[in-house]
Amino acid sequence: MSLFASILAAVICCAGPSLAKDASRPHGPVVLTIMGDVGQTNRGPLDPFVDKLMEAQGARFERAMEFDHATLSALGMHTIRVRYPT
């Protein structure tokens, strides 16, 4: 999992308690799909026909969490500064 995905997953888990109560499917176009070790999910396994881009990248999952723009915006904005060792 990339650093960005790890940070985003942590923010969602900590800052989105209302999201955990209602994990309905997004109403608008999906802009982010988080797969892997996620507790709350709102979609089933990868469908190679529908999820062609993820399938082409070698993604495989049984459960995932999808977000539309409105759902991401509802989480609020947070600033995280990452420093890399030089």
Buried (B, 14 or more C-beta within 10 A) or exposed (E): EEEEBEBBBEBBBEBBEEBEEEBEEBEEEBEBBBBEEBEBBBBEEBEEEEBEEBBEEEBEBEBBBBBBEEBBEEBEEEEEEEEEEE
